[in-house]
Amino acid sequence: MNNVFFEQFLMVSEWKTVAFLGALVVILYLINMLPKKKFNFSAKVMIATVIGLILGLGIQYVAGFPTNPMDLKFVRETTLWYSLLGGGFISLIRMLVIPLVMVSIIHVIINMNEDAKLGALVKRSLVITLVMVAISVGVGLVLGNLFEVGKIAESGAQIVADQGTGKMREVKNIVDTLKALIPSNPVEAMVKLNIVGLVIFSAIVGVAAKRMSKKYMAVVKPFYDLVNASQKIIVSMAMSIIKWMPLAVVPLLANTIAQKGIGAIAEVGKFIAVLYLATAVMFVIQMLAVSLFGLNPFTYVKKSISLMILAFTSRSSVGCLPVTISTLTSKLGVTESTASFVASFGTTAGMQGCAGIFPALTIIFVTNMSGHAVDATLIVMSIIVVAISSLGIAGIPGTATMAASVALSGTGLASMFSLINPILAIDPIIDMPRTMLNVIGSVTNALMVDKSLGGLNHEMYQDMNAGLDANSSDEE
């Protein structure tokens, strides 16, 4: 099969590629055939996660655990075909993000009661989001300093860093960052996935329509009907796509494991371990925060498990947005207004993983590797800089690098950005827990905001059967 047709067009030129493609087909068939009565949606997603991990390690094993797996032809071919299913699923989900955000926000506002607390919703969302991201920064700084991240093999790591190709991203000041969130062109905001900008534009449209309905209801009623109908259709579309999530998780996770060499992962093993630990600690803090608001954290975790797995494997907060909103409204009893606003806001601002823990750890990593002292001034400055700069970080794979750039620049370490090249080399491995924390952080924030506003449906929250299979059906 060594010719142009198989190697460059079909991308199937080795028997190993055929074998792993066949294995994926069999695995997906078996997962799809699991009886719904014994295996609900969440159970299928968890099974798919384990299988995806094993499959990725299997590819690494057959490849001989190389330092650069993508140099091998069969690995390139296999992961390319796997990306058709995994990446295709994420593309379908992200296809709905723009219409979902816009229609949901407008739908919420035009259907609000006259006594709805829109101003309170915005204020509490902002406060809770910034407080939680500041706590995540503190967790990253404390654990990074406790385990002395970056202090091992300084000279060796320096050599690797000097050989890297990482570059400092362009850093904007806080004023320009905030100004960029205000949409001067709503179409441009859609193209650039400026979710906060879309929320602002949609809110203005919704408020205007609501105001006009008081005097000209007959005139604006067609618009009301269009928005209400569109909301139903988009939700149905989302449910139709989401039900295929267990099949997409397998190639998504297998690709992440297969494409990164074990050597590259081991090189910055301490950083990886501390980041995963920090994610776990922050997750516990989220559970405690939910408990302080009088909610059972275990109920919250059980109902959010499939969402967490999707976030872990997809590495896209924006891509998870439809599932996040669905989980909040159909499983956890959060009102549609809070779910739509807080979840949408959380894909761009206040991400506790990518814009909280990760930048904090990189600051400690670079400080230790460069031989500087980690003192109280650095810690306070880091918390302030990282928390504020968490506004405007888009929720798509790779944006944590921008957050790290801003953090290092704001703390005076911009010139040492190349030191994090070994970390950037294994970004997908550490991006998985970061994204999961981003998404579940939005869920936590939405629960606290809705509970403080008195809108949370406690009966739905406590009902373990509420929305249990909502994601596996397109009937809604």
Number of C-alpha atoms within 10 A of each C-alpha: 10 10 9 11 12 13 15 12 10 11 18 22 20 17 11 18 21 15 12 20 18 11 13 21 12 12 18 16 12 11 18 14 9 12 10 13 6 8 13 15 19 22 15 21 25 18 15 24 25 14 20 26 20 16 23 22 19 17 24 21 12 12 18 11 17 18 14 13 20 17 11 11 17 23 22 19 23 24 24 15 19 22 18 15 17 24 18 13 22 24 13 15 22 19 13 19 21 19 16 23 25 24 23 29 28 28 25 22 22 21 14 14 9 8 6 13 11 12 9 13 19 15 12 19 23 18 12 17 27 20 13 24 27 25 18 32 29 23 23 30 28 17 20 25 20 10 13 18 26 26 18 14 10 15 11 10 20 18 11 16 19 14 12 16 11 18 12 17 15 9 18 14 10 15 8 10 17 14 12 16 19 17 19 12 11 16 12 13 20 17 9 11 19 24 27 25 25 27 25 17 20 21 22 15 17 24 14 14 20 21 13 14 16 10 10 12 15 11 11 15 13 11 13 20 12 12 20 18 13 17 22 13 14 18 20 16 18 23 22 16 18 24 17 17 24 25 25 28 30 30 30 28 28 28 27 21 23 25 22 23 20 18 13 16 21 12 17 19 14 17 23 20 14 19 24 17 16 27 25 14 16 25 20 13 16 21 18 15 18 20 14 12 13 11 19 15 17 12 15 21 15 12 23 21 17 22 24 23 22 31 29 27 27 28 29 27 31 30 25 28 27 25 24 25 28 22 24 27 22 20 25 28 23 28 21 20 22 28 29 28 22 26 28 29 26 32 29 25 27 31 35 33 31 32 36 33 30 28 31 32 27 27 31 28 23 22 22 20 22 16 11 10 10 15 8 9 9 16 19 11 14 24 23 15 22 28 29 20 25 27 24 26 22 27 30 19 19 16 16 26 23 20 27 28 23 27 31 27 21 18 17 12 16 18 10 16 20 21 25 25 20 22 23 18 18 21 19 21 20 22 25 26 26 29 32 28 28 31 32 26 24 30 26 23 27 30 28 24 28 23 20 14 15 10 16 21 16 13 11 17 24 16 15 15 12 16 20 18 15 19 26 20 16 15 11 13
